[in-house]
Amino acid sequence: MQVSVSGKQLDVGDALRSHVETTLAAAVDKYFSNALDAHVVLSRHAHLYRADIAVRVGHNIMVQAHSDAAEPYPAFDTAAERVAKRLRRYKRRLRDHHKRQDQAEASLVAQQYVLAAGRDDDREEDLTNGDKPVVIAELTTAIDTMTVGEAVMRLDLAELPAMLFRNIAHGGLNMVYRRPDGNIGWVDPAAANVKSPRQRSKDGN
C-alpha cells in the first residue's frame, strides 16, 4: 500500500513520516492486505495537533478517521487505531464486497452541487436569485447499488453524515444518515408506497 504524508502548517520530519508510514501500513495490512493507497495530513491548530487519515481499500470504499492531541504522535496513533478498528469491524463484509464486485450493477451518475452557506448578515435585498441558493461548484457523483448494511458500513468507514444509494432489493433510491442521537437513520421511499396487510384490509383491496 502506498502511503503519502503531508503537513499543513507543520513540518513533518523524517522520523514522524517513517512512524506514520510504518504504523499505518501495519494496521491496515493486518485486516486488509490489498488496500490501494492512503493519505495522511498532519496539521496544527492553535495548541492542538490534528491527524486526518484516508485509506482507499477498494473501489469506492474509503476509510477515514481523524484525531486531535497535544502532540503529533498521539494524534496520529489514535486516528490510526480508529482506522484499524473500523477495518476489523467490517473485514468480512469488505472481503465479500470484493468477491462480487465484478457482478455489481453499474452505478448511477448524478449531478452534485455545492451550495454557498447562508450568512447571518444576509439581507433580503441582497438575494438576487429569489429563493434559489447560490451554487459555487458543480460536479458529478456515483450512486452505487448495494444493500442497506453495506451503505451503513460505508457511512461508518468514511465518517460521512449521509449516503445516497440504490437499494439492491428493489432498485429504488435510499438514504442512510447520522441522527443527532448517534443512531443511523434509513429513508426508503419505496417502502412508504407498499401497503401493509392492515392497510389493504381497510381499503377493501
N, CA and C of each residue as an Amber inpcrd file, in Angstrom:
protein
   615
   0.8390000  -1.1980000   0.0000000   0.0000000   0.0000000   0.0000000
   0.8750000   1.2500000   0.0000000   0.5910000   2.1670000  -0.8840000
   1.3410000   3.4090000  -0.9490000   0.7650000   4.4090000   0.0570000
   1.6300000   4.9650000   0.8930000   1.2110000   5.9210000   1.9190000
   1.8810000   7.2560000   1.6520000   1.0890000   8.3060000   1.5170000
   1.6400000   9.6480000   1.3580000   1.3480000  10.4470000   2.6160000
   2.3300000  11.2360000   3.0330000   2.2200000  12.0230000   4.2660000
   2.5180000  13.4780000   3.9400000   1.6450000  14.3690000   4.3760000
   1.8650000  15.7940000   4.1450000   1.5470000  16.5730000   5.4120000
   2.1140000  17.7640000   5.4960000   1.8930000  18.6180000   6.6530000
   1.2150000  19.9100000   6.2670000   0.3810000  20.4150000   7.1440000
  -0.3060000  21.6850000   6.9420000   0.0230000  22.5780000   8.1350000
   0.7730000  23.6350000   7.8690000   1.2900000  24.4950000   8.9340000
   2.1290000  23.6890000   9.9170000   2.7860000  22.6670000   9.3640000
   3.5860000  21.7660000  10.1990000   4.6580000  21.1110000   9.3220000
   5.8790000  21.1170000   9.8050000   6.9760000  20.4700000   9.0950000
   7.0680000  19.0240000   9.5620000   6.7520000  18.0930000   8.6580000
   6.7930000  16.6750000   9.0060000   8.2190000  16.1620000   8.8150000
   8.8810000  15.8490000   9.8970000  10.2520000  15.3620000   9.8200000
  10.3330000  13.9100000   9.3860000  11.5380000  13.4390000   9.1270000
  11.7410000  12.0630000   8.6610000  11.2730000  11.0350000   9.6860000
  11.5200000  11.3010000  10.9570000  11.1510000  10.3360000  11.9970000
   9.6390000  10.1690000  12.0730000   8.9160000  11.2860000  12.0520000
   7.4550000  11.2220000  12.1200000   6.8910000  10.5910000  10.8610000
   7.4450000  10.9550000   9.7230000   6.9760000  10.3810000   8.4530000
   7.1610000   8.8670000   8.4330000   8.3220000   8.4160000   8.8850000
   8.5930000   6.9820000   8.9290000   7.6460000   6.2670000   9.8800000
   7.3590000   6.8950000  11.0300000   6.4350000   6.3080000  12.0050000
   5.0370000   6.1850000  11.4060000   4.5830000   7.2120000  10.7090000
   3.2530000   7.2030000  10.0920000   3.1540000   6.0930000   9.0410000
   4.1330000   6.0310000   8.1600000   4.0980000   5.0500000   7.0730000
   4.1240000   3.6170000   7.6140000   5.0050000   3.3610000   8.5710000
   5.1540000   2.0050000   9.1110000   3.9220000   1.5920000   9.9190000
   3.4670000   2.4870000  10.7940000   2.3480000   2.1590000  11.6670000
   1.0600000   1.9560000  10.8780000   0.7760000   2.8460000   9.9360000
  -0.4740000   2.7460000   9.1850000  -0.4750000   1.5160000   8.2820000
   0.6450000   1.2530000   7.6180000   0.7140000   0.0730000   6.7540000
   0.4930000  -1.2050000   7.5480000   1.0650000  -1.2910000   8.7440000
   0.9000000  -2.4770000   9.5800000  -0.5440000  -2.6190000  10.0540000
  -1.1680000  -1.4890000  10.4280000  -2.5430000  -1.5220000  10.9270000
  -3.5250000  -1.9570000   9.8510000  -3.3270000  -1.4610000   8.6150000
  -4.2410000  -1.7900000   7.5220000  -3.9950000  -3.1980000   7.0060000
  -2.7280000  -3.5660000   6.8150000  -2.3920000  -4.8890000   6.2680000
  -2.8670000  -6.0210000   7.1720000  -2.9990000  -5.7500000   8.4470000
  -3.4440000  -6.7810000   9.3850000  -4.8500000  -7.2610000   9.0610000
  -5.6850000  -6.3700000   8.5110000  -7.0730000  -6.7160000   8.2290000
  -7.4080000  -6.6940000   6.7410000  -6.6080000  -5.9720000   5.9400000
  -6.9280000  -5.8250000   4.5270000  -5.6120000  -5.6720000   3.7680000
  -5.0860000  -6.7930000   3.2910000  -3.7300000  -6.8070000   2.7360000
  -3.6090000  -6.1560000   1.3650000  -4.7320000  -5.9880000   0.6460000
  -4.6450000  -5.4290000  -0.7100000  -5.2530000  -4.0400000  -0.8230000
  -5.0860000  -3.2280000   0.2160000  -5.5560000  -1.8430000   0.1540000
  -4.7930000  -1.0900000  -0.9290000  -5.4350000  -0.0950000  -1.5240000
  -4.8440000   0.6030000  -2.6580000  -3.8320000   1.6650000  -2.2310000
  -4.2810000   2.6360000  -1.4590000  -3.3750000   3.7120000  -1.0430000
  -3.9440000   4.4270000   0.1700000  -3.1150000   5.2900000   0.7410000
  -3.5300000   6.0470000   1.9280000  -2.8890000   7.4230000   1.8960000
  -3.5940000   8.3890000   2.4790000  -3.0640000   9.7450000   2.5650000
  -3.2820000  10.2540000   3.9880000  -2.2170000  10.7870000   4.5650000
  -2.2640000  11.2950000   5.9350000  -1.8800000  12.7710000   5.9120000
  -2.7140000  13.6020000   6.5320000  -2.4320000  15.0300000   6.6500000
  -2.2770000  15.3570000   8.1330000  -1.1390000  15.8900000   8.4910000
  -0.8730000  16.3230000   9.8630000  -0.8780000  17.8480000   9.8820000
  -1.6270000  18.4090000  10.8080000  -1.7410000  19.8660000  10.8610000
  -1.7410000  20.3380000  12.3070000  -1.5630000  21.6510000  12.4430000
  -1.5660000  22.2370000  13.7860000  -2.5730000  23.3730000  13.8290000
  -3.4260000  23.3410000  14.8560000  -4.4360000  24.3670000  15.0510000
  -4.3040000  24.8770000  16.4890000  -3.7930000  26.0860000  16.6210000
  -3.5550000  26.6690000  17.9570000  -2.6210000  25.7380000  18.7440000
  -3.0900000  25.2060000  19.8670000  -2.2350000  24.3730000  20.7080000
  -2.4110000  22.8880000  20.4460000  -3.2520000  22.5220000  19.4740000
  -3.5150000  21.1160000  19.1930000  -2.9680000  20.6910000  17.8320000
  -2.5870000  19.4230000  17.7730000  -2.1840000  18.7980000  16.5180000
  -3.3220000  17.8960000  16.0530000  -3.5330000  17.8540000  14.7430000
  -4.6140000  17.0490000  14.1790000  -4.0390000  16.1070000  13.1160000
  -4.5530000  14.8820000  13.1280000  -4.1910000  13.8940000  12.1160000
  -5.4470000  13.4720000  11.3730000  -5.4310000  13.6040000  10.0470000
  -6.5300000  13.1550000   9.1910000  -6.0110000  12.0280000   8.3080000
  -6.6650000  10.8840000   8.3770000  -6.2490000   9.7050000   7.6170000
  -7.3570000   9.2970000   6.6590000  -6.9880000   9.0210000   5.4230000
  -7.9270000   8.4970000   4.4220000  -7.2590000   7.3150000   3.7290000
  -7.8800000   6.1390000   3.8190000  -7.3330000   4.9200000   3.2200000
  -8.3270000   4.3980000   2.1900000  -7.8700000   4.1880000   0.9700000
  -8.7220000   3.6370000  -0.0850000  -8.4500000   2.1410000  -0.1500000
  -9.3880000   1.3570000   0.3760000  -9.1860000  -0.0900000   0.4550000
  -9.7830000  -0.8290000  -0.7330000 -10.5210000  -0.1470000  -1.5940000
 -11.1120000  -0.8000000  -2.7540000 -11.9330000   0.1780000  -3.5560000
 -12.6060000  -0.3250000  -4.5670000 -13.4340000   0.5020000  -5.4360000
 -14.5360000   1.1830000  -4.6310000 -14.4920000   2.5210000  -4.5760000
 -15.4890000   3.3210000  -3.8660000 -15.5820000   3.0110000  -2.3740000
 -14.5450000   2.4090000  -1.8120000 -14.5290000   2.1340000  -0.3680000
 -13.4120000   2.9510000   0.2640000 -13.7910000   3.9630000   1.0230000
 -12.8280000   4.8460000   1.6810000 -13.0090000   4.7580000   3.1940000
 -11.9030000   4.5810000   3.8900000 -11.9140000   4.5880000   5.3540000
 -11.2470000   5.8790000   5.8060000 -11.9590000   6.6500000   6.6280000
 -11.4250000   7.9290000   7.0920000 -11.5290000   8.0220000   8.6150000
 -10.5610000   8.6900000   9.1990000 -10.5650000   8.9170000  10.6430000
  -9.6970000  10.1140000  10.9470000  -9.9700000  10.7480000  12.0750000
  -9.1540000  11.8850000  12.4960000  -9.0570000  11.8900000  14.0100000
  -8.0830000  12.6380000  14.5060000  -7.9030000  12.7510000  15.9500000
  -7.0930000  14.0020000  16.2570000  -7.3490000  14.5860000  17.4220000
  -6.6120000  15.7600000  17.9040000  -5.9010000  15.4080000  19.2070000
  -4.7150000  15.9570000  19.3770000  -3.9650000  15.7240000  20.6090000
  -2.9700000  16.8570000  20.8000000  -2.3520000  16.8780000  21.9750000
  -1.3870000  17.9380000  22.2860000  -0.0690000  17.7390000  21.5610000
   0.1810000  16.5170000  21.0440000   1.4000000  16.2090000  20.3140000
   1.0190000  15.4780000  19.0240000   1.8620000  15.5660000  17.9700000
   1.5100000  14.9350000  16.6940000   1.4840000  13.4150000  16.7270000
   2.3870000  12.7890000  17.4750000   2.4220000  11.3290000  17.5150000
   1.1290000  10.7460000  18.0940000   0.6820000  11.1990000  19.2810000
  -0.5800000  10.6610000  19.8070000  -1.7760000  10.9530000  18.9040000
  -1.7750000  12.1080000  18.2460000  -2.8790000  12.4430000  17.3420000
  -2.9620000  11.4140000  16.2160000  -1.8090000  11.1090000  15.6100000
  -1.8120000  10.1240000  14.5350000  -2.1360000   8.7290000  15.0460000
  -1.5180000   8.3270000  16.1540000  -1.7240000   6.9670000  16.6620000
  -3.1940000   6.6950000  16.9560000  -3.8830000   7.6630000  17.5390000
  -5.3060000   7.4870000  17.8430000  -6.1350000   7.3680000  16.5670000
  -5.8230000   8.2040000  15.5730000  -6.5410000   8.1260000  14.2930000
  -6.2870000   6.7910000  13.6090000  -5.0480000   6.2950000  13.6650000
  -4.7200000   5.0020000  13.0620000  -5.4500000   3.8650000  13.7640000
  -5.5900000   3.9620000  15.0730000  -6.3340000   2.9470000  15.8310000
  -7.8050000   2.9230000  15.4050000  -8.3590000   4.0880000  15.1230000
  -9.7450000   4.1520000  14.6770000  -9.9180000   3.5260000  13.2990000
  -8.9420000   3.7430000  12.4210000  -8.9840000   3.1050000  11.1040000
  -8.9510000   1.5880000  11.2530000  -8.0290000   1.1030000  12.0790000
  -7.9010000  -0.3420000  12.2850000  -9.1680000  -0.9330000  12.9010000
  -9.7670000  -0.2250000  13.8340000 -10.9810000  -0.7170000  14.4890000
 -12.1220000  -0.8590000  13.4920000 -12.2570000   0.1060000  12.5780000
 -13.3210000   0.0340000  11.5780000 -13.0730000  -1.0790000  10.5730000
 -11.8140000  -1.2650000  10.1850000 -11.4930000  -2.3520000   9.2770000
 -11.7560000  -3.7090000   9.9310000 -11.4210000  -3.8370000  11.2030000
 -11.6700000  -5.0840000  11.9280000 -13.1700000  -5.3720000  12.0010000
 -13.9590000  -4.3280000  12.2380000 -15.4090000  -4.4910000  12.3540000
 -16.0380000  -4.9610000  11.0460000 -15.4880000  -4.4910000   9.9240000
 -16.1430000  -4.7540000   8.6430000 -15.3220000  -5.6400000   7.7000000
 -14.2770000  -6.2990000   8.1850000 -13.3860000  -7.0230000   7.2770000
 -14.1200000  -8.1130000   6.4980000 -15.0790000  -8.8180000   7.1100000
 -15.8020000  -9.8720000   6.3880000 -16.6420000  -9.2740000   5.2770000
 -17.3400000  -8.1880000   5.5720000 -18.1620000  -7.5440000   4.5460000
 -17.3000000  -6.9650000   3.4250000 -16.1400000  -6.4330000   3.7830000
 -15.2620000  -5.8700000   2.7690000 -14.7510000  -6.9580000   1.8300000
 -14.4300000  -8.1180000   2.3590000 -13.9760000  -9.2250000   1.5200000
 -15.1030000  -9.7100000   0.6210000 -16.3060000  -9.8080000   1.1780000
 -17.4590000 -10.2180000   0.3680000 -17.7270000  -9.2050000  -0.7370000
 -17.5500000  -7.9360000  -0.4090000 -17.7680000  -6.8780000  -1.4020000
 -16.8260000  -7.0530000  -2.5870000 -15.5760000  -7.3690000  -2.3170000
 -14.6070000  -7.5250000  -3.3980000 -14.8810000  -8.7770000  -4.2210000
 -15.3930000  -9.8190000  -3.5900000 -15.6670000 -11.0500000  -4.3120000
 -16.7570000 -10.8680000  -5.3590000 -17.7460000 -10.0260000  -5.0670000
 -18.8540000  -9.8700000  -6.0110000 -18.8260000  -8.5230000  -6.7260000
 -17.6770000  -7.8710000  -6.7130000 -17.5490000  -6.5810000  -7.3750000
 -17.8080000  -6.6900000  -8.8730000 -17.3400000  -7.7610000  -9.4770000
 -17.4720000  -7.9200000 -10.9140000 -18.9170000  -8.1110000 -11.3350000
 -19.7520000  -8.6350000 -10.4200000 -21.1510000  -8.8510000 -10.7600000
 -22.0330000  -7.6600000 -10.3950000 -21.4300000  -6.6270000  -9.8380000
 -22.2100000  -5.4770000  -9.3870000 -22.7960000  -4.7150000 -10.5700000
 -23.9840000  -4.1450000 -10.3410000 -24.6100000  -3.3420000 -11.3750000
 -23.8580000  -2.0210000 -11.5290000 -23.9710000  -1.4440000 -12.7230000
 -23.3240000  -0.1600000 -12.9670000 -23.9200000   0.9140000 -12.0670000
 -23.0830000   1.8360000 -11.6260000 -23.5440000   2.9040000 -10.7500000
 -24.3510000   3.9320000 -11.5300000 -25.3030000   4.5400000 -10.8560000
 -25.9790000   5.6940000 -11.4250000 -25.0480000   6.8910000 -11.3240000
 -25.1700000   7.8170000 -12.2440000 -24.3860000   9.0520000 -12.1920000
 -25.3520000  10.2080000 -11.9800000 -25.1150000  10.9920000 -10.9690000
 -25.9970000  12.1100000 -10.6380000 -25.2080000  13.4080000 -10.5960000
 -25.9050000  14.4970000 -10.8200000 -25.2840000  15.8120000 -10.7200000
 -25.2450000  16.2390000  -9.2600000 -24.1030000  16.7240000  -8.8240000
 -23.9360000  17.1650000  -7.4410000 -23.5940000  18.6450000  -7.4260000
 -24.2060000  19.3790000  -6.5040000 -23.9800000  20.8210000  -6.4090000
 -23.4790000  21.1650000  -5.0080000 -22.5680000  22.1070000  -4.9450000
 -22.1130000  22.6580000  -3.6700000 -22.7400000  24.0360000  -3.5420000
 -23.5310000  24.2370000  -2.4850000 -24.2630000  25.4820000  -2.2840000
 -23.5590000  26.3550000  -1.2600000 -23.5820000  27.6370000  -1.4920000
 -22.9830000  28.5830000  -0.5490000 -23.7890000  28.5980000   0.7430000
 -23.0930000  28.6020000   1.8630000 -23.7670000  28.6600000   3.1550000
 -24.3630000  30.0360000   3.3730000 -25.5250000  30.0780000   4.0280000
 -26.1490000  31.3550000   4.3320000 -25.3820000  32.1020000   5.4000000
 -25.4360000  33.4240000   5.3340000 -24.7460000  34.2560000   6.3280000
 -25.7690000  34.9470000   7.2240000 -25.3700000  35.1570000   8.4710000
 -26.2690000  35.7930000   9.4300000 -26.6080000  37.2220000   9.0370000
 -25.6970000  37.8880000   8.2770000 -25.9200000  39.2860000   7.9460000
 -26.5790000  39.4570000   6.5740000 -27.0560000  38.3510000   5.9770000
 -27.7410000  38.4650000   4.6900000 -29.0250000  39.2760000   4.8530000
 -29.2590000  40.1560000   3.9050000 -30.4940000  40.9270000   3.9010000
 -31.2950000  40.5550000   2.6700000 -32.6000000  40.7030000   2.7550000
 -33.4730000  40.2590000   1.6770000 -33.1360000  40.9410000   0.3600000
 -32.7580000  42.2160000   0.4190000 -32.4670000  42.9200000  -0.8190000
 -31.1760000  42.4430000  -1.4790000 -30.3390000  41.6650000  -0.7280000
 -29.1040000  41.1590000  -1.2990000 -29.3090000  39.8670000  -2.0860000
 -30.4790000  39.2300000  -1.9630000 -30.7300000  37.9560000  -2.6230000
 -31.2560000  38.2110000  -4.0220000 -30.3900000  38.0300000  -5.0110000
 -30.7720000  38.3270000  -6.3860000 -31.4480000  37.1560000  -7.0750000
 -31.3430000  35.9460000  -6.5200000 -31.9200000  34.7710000  -7.1630000
 -33.2150000  34.3100000  -6.5000000 -33.8880000  35.2030000  -5.7930000
 -35.1160000  34.7930000  -5.1270000 -34.8090000  33.7760000  -4.0410000
 -35.5190000  32.6300000  -4.0860000 -35.3000000  31.5870000  -3.0910000
 -34.2280000  30.5890000  -3.5100000 -33.6210000  30.7770000  -4.6700000
 -32.6180000  29.8330000  -5.1420000 -31.2870000  30.0650000  -4.4380000
 -30.6790000  29.0020000  -3.8950000 -29.3680000  29.1680000  -3.2540000
 -28.2850000  29.3880000  -4.2990000 -27.1780000  29.9450000  -3.8640000
 -26.0580000  30.2220000  -4.7610000 -25.2240000  28.9550000  -4.9310000
 -25.0550000  28.4960000  -6.1740000 -24.2540000  27.3160000  -6.4770000
 -22.8090000  27.7500000  -6.6830000 -21.8960000  27.1970000  -5.9020000
 -20.4890000  27.5880000  -6.0130000 -19.6430000  26.5080000  -6.6870000
 -20.1990000  25.3100000  -6.8840000 -19.4670000  24.2530000  -7.5870000
 -20.4470000  23.2230000  -8.1110000 -20.1270000  22.6360000  -9.2640000
 -20.9240000  21.5780000  -9.8540000 -20.0050000  20.4070000 -10.2060000
 -20.4270000  19.2070000  -9.8890000 -19.6560000  18.0240000 -10.2040000
 -20.5920000  16.8320000 -10.2890000 -20.0890000  15.7070000 -10.7420000
 -20.9020000  14.5030000 -10.8170000 -20.4950000  13.5510000  -9.7000000
 -21.4200000  12.7110000  -9.2930000 -21.1480000  11.7420000  -8.2440000
 -21.8100000  10.4240000  -8.5960000 -21.2010000   9.3220000  -8.1950000
 -21.7330000   7.9960000  -8.4820000 -22.6590000   7.5540000  -7.3560000
 -23.7820000   6.9600000  -7.7270000 -24.7120000   6.3830000  -6.7640000
 -24.6570000   4.8770000  -6.9370000 -24.0160000   4.1810000  -6.0120000
 -23.7920000   2.7480000  -6.1470000 -25.0070000   1.9380000  -5.7000000
 -25.1020000   0.7350000  -6.2430000 -26.1360000  -0.2200000  -5.8530000
 -25.5800000  -1.1100000  -4.7520000 -26.2810000  -1.2180000  -3.6400000
 -25.8020000  -2.0060000  -2.5030000 -26.9490000  -2.3240000  -1.5510000
 -26.6650000  -3.1520000  -0.5660000 -27.6350000  -3.4390000   0.4760000
 -27.6170000  -2.3160000   1.5060000 -28.6220000  -2.2940000   2.3670000
 -28.6710000  -1.2880000   3.4250000 -27.4750000  -1.4630000   4.3650000
 -27.1330000  -2.7200000   4.6550000 -25.9950000  -2.9880000   5.5320000
 -24.6930000  -2.4550000   4.9600000 -24.5000000  -2.6040000   3.6470000
 -23.2910000  -2.0830000   3.0150000 -23.2710000  -0.5580000   3.0460000
 -24.4250000   0.0610000   2.8700000 -24.4900000   1.5180000   2.9190000
 -24.1100000   2.0260000   4.3100000 -24.6180000   1.3570000   5.3450000
 -24.2750000   1.7430000   6.7150000 -22.7720000   1.5510000   6.9500000
 -22.2210000   0.4680000   6.4040000 -20.7890000   0.2190000   6.5340000
 -19.9820000   1.3490000   5.9210000 -20.3400000   1.7550000   4.7030000
 -19.5920000   2.8270000   4.0350000 -19.7450000   4.1550000   4.7730000
 -20.9290000   4.4020000   5.3010000 -21.1680000   5.6210000   6.0670000
 -20.2350000   5.6680000   7.2740000 -20.1240000   4.5370000   7.9690000
 -19.2960000   4.4690000   9.1690000 -17.8170000   4.5220000   8.8220000
 -17.3990000   3.7920000   7.7930000 -15.9930000   3.7530000   7.4180000
 -15.4650000   5.1250000   7.0390000 -16.2630000   5.8720000   6.2850000
 -15.8000000   7.1670000   5.7760000 -16.2040000   8.3430000   6.6490000
 -16.8410000   8.0850000   7.7890000 -17.2900000   9.1490000   8.6940000
 -18.1700000  10.1630000   7.9590000 -19.0680000   9.6650000   7.0960000
 -19.9370000  10.5430000   6.3260000 -21.1790000  10.9120000   7.1240000
 -21.7570000  12.0960000   6.8860000 -23.0110000  12.4590000   7.5550000
 -24.2190000  11.7820000   6.9100000 -24.1420000  11.4650000   5.6050000
 -25.2530000  10.8350000   4.8990000 -24.7340000  10.1540000   3.6430000
 -25.5080000   9.1800000   3.1380000 -25.1450000   8.4990000   1.8910000
 -26.3960000   8.1280000   1.1210000 -26.4040000   8.5020000  -0.1640000
 -27.4810000   8.1380000  -1.0770000 -27.0350000   6.9120000  -1.8610000
 -27.9260000   5.9000000  -1.9820000 -27.5500000   4.6810000  -2.6900000
 -28.7890000   4.0630000  -3.3280000 -28.5490000   3.1410000  -4.2550000
 -29.6500000   2.4200000  -4.8790000 -29.7900000   1.0770000  -4.1770000
 -30.9610000   0.8280000  -3.6050000 -31.2010000  -0.3860000  -2.8290000
 -31.2330000  -1.5940000  -3.7540000 -30.3590000  -2.5590000  -3.4900000
 -30.2700000  -3.7310000  -4.3510000 -31.5380000  -4.5760000  -4.3080000
 -32.3490000  -4.4200000  -3.2360000 -33.5540000  -5.2300000  -3.0850000
 -34.6440000  -4.8480000  -4.0780000 -34.7510000  -3.5370000  -4.3860000
 -35.8370000  -3.1240000  -5.2830000 -35.4080000  -2.0830000  -6.3150000
 -34.1510000  -1.6500000  -6.2930000 -33.6580000  -0.7230000  -7.2950000
 -33.9880000   0.7320000  -7.0490000 -34.7010000   1.0330000  -5.9660000
 -35.0550000   2.4160000  -5.6620000 -33.9610000   3.1340000  -4.9030000
 -34.0300000   4.4630000  -4.9240000 -33.0470000   5.2720000  -4.2050000
 -33.3740000   5.3100000  -2.7200000 -32.3700000   5.1140000  -1.8970000
 -32.4880000   5.1480000  -0.4400000 -31.4120000   6.0630000   0.1220000
 -31.5670000   6.4100000   1.3880000 -30.5420000   7.2150000   2.0670000
 -30.3700000   6.7200000   3.4960000 -29.1090000   6.6600000   3.9320000
 -28.8050000   6.4450000   5.3440000 -28.0940000   7.6920000   5.8460000
 -28.3030000   8.0270000   7.1130000 -27.7340000   9.2610000   7.6420000
 -27.5370000   9.1420000   9.1470000 -26.6940000  10.0050000   9.6750000
 -26.4370000  10.0130000  11.1140000 -27.4610000  10.8870000  11.8310000
 -28.1000000  10.3160000  12.8240000 -29.0770000  11.0510000  13.6070000
 -28.3770000  11.7800000  14.7590000 -28.9970000  12.8510000  15.2670000
 -28.3940000  13.5780000  16.3950000 -28.1930000  12.7020000  17.6330000
 -29.0020000  11.6210000  17.7760000 -28.8740000  10.7540000  18.9480000
 -27.7730000   9.7060000  18.7810000 -27.0590000   9.7550000  17.6490000
 -25.9600000   8.8220000  17.4300000 -26.3280000   7.5860000  16.6400000
 -27.6140000   7.3280000  16.4650000 -28.0570000   6.1890000  15.6860000
 -28.0460000   6.5190000  14.1940000 -28.2630000   5.5100000  13.3560000
 -28.2920000   5.6800000  11.9160000 -29.7330000   5.6700000  11.4340000
 -30.1080000   6.6820000  10.6790000 -31.4390000   6.7320000  10.0840000
 -31.4220000   6.1280000   8.6910000 -32.5710000   5.6010000   8.2570000
 -32.6830000   4.9700000   6.9330000 -33.9750000   5.4500000   6.2890000
 -33.8540000   6.0700000   5.1160000 -35.0150000   6.5660000   4.3810000
 -35.2220000   5.6790000   3.1570000 -36.4240000   5.0780000   3.0540000
 -36.7570000   4.1890000   1.9400000 -38.1120000   4.6010000   1.3690000
 -38.1320000   5.4720000   0.3530000 -39.4040000   5.9140000  -0.2220000
 -40.2460000   4.7640000  -0.7580000 -39.5900000   3.7170000  -1.2740000
 -40.3410000   2.5990000  -1.8480000 -41.1970000   1.9110000  -0.8010000
 -40.6990000   1.8130000   0.4260000 -41.4510000   1.1330000   1.4790000
 -42.7240000   1.8860000   1.8310000 -42.7060000   3.2170000   1.6980000
 -43.8840000   4.0200000   2.0310000 -45.0020000   3.8180000   1.0180000
 -44.6570000   3.3320000  -0.1680000 -45.6650000   3.1330000  -1.2080000
 -46.1930000   1.7180000  -1.2710000 -45.7380000   0.8590000  -0.3540000
 -46.2300000  -0.5100000  -0.2870000 -47.1700000  -0.6270000   0.9000000
 -48.4220000  -0.9580000   0.6410000 -49.4140000  -1.0310000   1.7100000
 -49.2310000  -2.2990000   2.5330000 -49.3500000  -2.1330000   3.8350000
 -49.2940000  -3.2760000   4.7270000 -50.6000000  -4.0590000   4.6160000
 -50.6470000  -5.3320000   5.0670000 -51.8980000  -6.1000000   5.0330000
 -53.0470000  -5.3930000   5.7340000 -52.7760000  -4.6820000   6.8290000
 -53.8280000  -3.9690000   7.5550000 -54.3820000  -2.8210000   6.7170000
 -53.4760000  -2.1030000   6.0210000 -53.9200000  -1.0040000   5.1830000
 -54.7710000  -1.5000000   4.0200000 -54.3400000  -2.6430000   3.3930000
 -55.1050000  -3.1960000   2.2910000 -56.4850000  -3.6330000   2.7360000
 -56.5700000  -4.1630000   3.9890000 -57.8540000  -4.6020000   4.5120000
 -58.7860000  -3.4190000   4.7140000 -58.2480000  -2.3060000   5.2210000
 -59.0650000  -1.1160000   5.4490000 -59.5680000  -0.5300000   4.1330000
 -58.7090000  -0.6390000   3.1030000 -59.0890000  -0.0690000   1.8120000
 -60.0090000  -0.9840000   1.0210000 -60.2040000  -2.2180000   1.5200000
 -61.0410000  -3.1570000   0.8320000 -60.3830000  -3.7820000  -0.3740000
 -59.0220000  -3.7610000  -0.4470000 -58.2970000  -4.3410000  -1.5770000
 -57.6580000  -5.6680000  -1.1940000
